[in-house]
Amino acid sequence: MKLDAKIPEGPLAEKWSKHKFNLKLVNPANKRKYTVIVVGTGLAGASAAASLAALGYNVKAFCYQDSPRRAHSIAAQGGINAAKNYQNDGDSVYRLFYDTIKGGDYRAREANVYRLAEVSVNIIDQCVAQGVPFAREYGGLLDNRSFGGSQVSRTFYARGQTGQQLLLGAYSALNRQINLGKVKMFTRHEMMDVVTVEGEAKGIVTRDLVSGQIETHAAHAVLLCTGGYGNVFYLSTNAMGCNVTAAWKAHKRGAFFANPCFTQIHPTCIPVTGDHQSKLTLMSESLRNDGRVWAPMTAEIAQKLRNGELQASDLKEEDRDYFLERKYPAFGNLVPRDVASRNAKEIVDEGRGVGSSGIAVYLDFAEAIGRLGEDAVRARYGNLFDMYQQITDENPYKQPMRIYPAVHYTMGGLWVDYNLQTTVKGLYCLGEANFSDHGANRLGASALMQGLADGYFVIPYTLGDYLATIGPSPVDTKNPAFEEAKKNVVDRVNQLLALKGTKTVTEYHRELGHIMWEYCGMARTEEGLIKAKAMIRELRADFWENARVSGSANEFNQSLENAGRVADFLELGELMIDDALNRKESCGGHFRLESQTEEGEALRDDNHYAYAAAWEYQGDNQPEVLHKEELIFENVKLSQRSYK
Amino acid sequence: MNLTLKVWRQKNADTKGKFVTYQADHVSPDMSFLEMLDVVNEDLTKKGDDPIHFDHDCREGICGSCSLHINGRPHGPKQGITTCQLHMRSFNDKDTIVIEPWRAEAFPVIKDLAVDRSAFDRIQTAGGFISVNTGGVPDANAIAIPKVVADEAFNSATCIGCGACVAACKNASAMLFVSAKVSQLALLPQGQPERYRRVQAMVAQMDAEGFGSCTNTGACEAECPKEISITNIARMNRDYFTAKLIKQEE
């Protein structure tokens, strides 16, 4: 099968407008004859469900949480980018496009990224109209800040809770459509499989998490808006329930999975305290605007700090290594996320890490407090400092914070064409769950932008084209494919419940996380990846022998839920390893030790790897087949990223 | 630390629940409260017992999934945080900790410590929105909103919908929750056209769900993890009376 990205012809800036005109429309009177399933109610899902319902389609929306408002978009802190140029500082659609393509280390599609930048301006208008309380200036107009090393101020924000406010806006639009009877909402429902009829998606199988009932739902199209798969690493900044199950089941039904090894590791998270740790907490990137990152100059000093023989404040300036400022004088502490993370790892690998575990570096505000005063620092970062103190019991005004990178976002996901359709007709994928816009590294404040762009302004156009093509004849679950898919799900549930071994599912998940973090985390080598692949296979086999799952099928059973998700992660992990092995270059968040510049920076190989790697499932324990979508750059010139 | 836990166990909505005592040993003060329960659940699973069910998701205090009445207080002994942000260093060695679900008729128990809070969603569905379709809206800077007004609306909008206000209230009233949403939209110019219709619809749904009345004890404000003010309730009452007296048709 040849991948067709369906990128419209014509100049970059005209592609989307022309494409919108060329897409078929569904007659207003016919829209109510269609049903669309939306899985996931984060920014992408809630905005898509609300927008499609507003157009007149019937929508069935599903989420595993007890309320659509709790999807993990809610936890995004920093902000949302938009090329409004309200600050008159030289921003434009083209600049946002360019920054995003470059930030993604030239591994995203030009046309998609340009469209993202183009519709970004509409998102802010939409959110304000819904009553989202963005930060404002005294004059009453919207405030912006510069974020993540960007040279223009294009980030809109609502204190440190931008994701929450945007999601509540999308949730309110969704509620309005529920009220109008256009959306039927299914909470505490997990999608267990996609149903395809003659190669086209026609519905899904779900499990009601309260009653345990396995149900089938039919529709004219299915939209997966189910987020990223960062929890394959066990510890991440994702919510506990974030999972790959919906995307993985779709993958097994024929949707290609693209660039699975592209994961973003965020540099400023609170370090792990012990084996009991269940998740990691992100400290906003904005802290690096005033905080200085450092580590002790030598391993001997670090050892004394770890033993408690020395305190950070005892160290003289010459015993401190401000390693980001030293190595990157131009960008200093504000280098992109992947660069900052990798450098912290190097320090720890050299034995210079701090904290009782030795797996952390310092983020120090002493200089900022001296320069600005404690009150000014409190005004800027007070809530973050409080959060840090709450978790660590240390006062960051008095001693430097300890930070360490953590898995935060996954750029990879289901392969989609320009219309956001996967390789299965009628099956679409939006938001973090798809692979489309961030290449090998995502810029700060761009995740919220993409989720809402897909849901509010892309899918309402592109889905209509498909629906108009297939026609509005009624759908139901009578086709035997539904019964067959349902039976598979019931069998799978029973298989999991039959596991009565000695190890808990969490123990397997933690082990998988250790393997992924060690060998497919911030630095990857061929040797390590080969080793990890064997380890994952062994772990997966062991899971199906010795795991223990409690309870029964027809009840609220969190043990069963978790087991199903971890079983899928155990399969995805291997594909991530395969993808990382295949890509023998470094780019963005994917750092192969074999491919670096003399100065130790990521070295791309554009001649051999300027493509999206889309993997096709071949059956259990069979090697997947690689399909390449060549990335064609007609507008930007590929260059080596440098932050020196 | 070694702790004794008295945990509410209830198989489902139709069966009677009871307290069961568990021993939690070797608890690290660095654990969060939910991580402590995770460890207890790992032991229960290995022993072949059903783990304790509770709602949780983001574990950073923003999704509003986690609940738990801990020693008689929603989200435990500390001010301004959710259960997932509570750490075991807030307890002492050999403490006995009593853990219950939210108690309110409108929040029926699903299992153990997890309750059904869908009543909150239904209240929001009744009117917690501004009726705009996607697209066709004015430029975001077309309406200037004074910073103090925007900030005040934001303060109301920080509600995470956890239900602690209901759990804290002796009447199981949902007034703080409903008034926070009503206030956010009533404060903003975009919310004016539906202001009186909204408050009536949301209050009617709140009553239909079986929440109790407000008697101004202020327990909701004291226990709210986001420290949402009861000024919101006053604001909602004012709008509700205005609506009923002179603006009913809006």
Interface residues (C-beta under 8 A of the other chain):
Chain A: S47 A50 S51 A54 Q65 D66 S67 P68 R69 R70 H72 I74 A75 K84 Y86 N122 I124 D125 Q126 C127 V128 A129 Q130 G131 P133 F134 A135 R136 E137 Y138 G139 G140 L141 L142 A158 R159 Q161 Q164 Q165 L168 Y171 S172 A173 N175 R176 I178 N179 M185 T187 V210 T237 A239 M240 G241 T273 G274 H276 Q277 S278 K279 T281 L282 M387 Q390 I391 D393 Y456 F457 P460 T502 T504 T506 E507 R548 S550 G551 E555 F556 Q558 S559
Chain B: K11 N12 S28 P29 D30 M31 S32 L34 E35 M36 D38 V39 E42 L44 T45 K46 G48 D49 D50 P51 H53 D55 H56 D57 C58 R59 E60 G61 I62 C63 G64 S65 I81 Q85 H87 R89 I110 K111 A114 D116 R117 S118 F120 D121 Q124 T125 A126 G127 G128 F129 I130 S131 V132 N133 T134 G135 V137 P138 D139 A140 N141 I143 A144 I145 P146 K147 A150 D151 A153 F154 A157 T158 I160 G161 Q184 L185 L188 Q190 G191
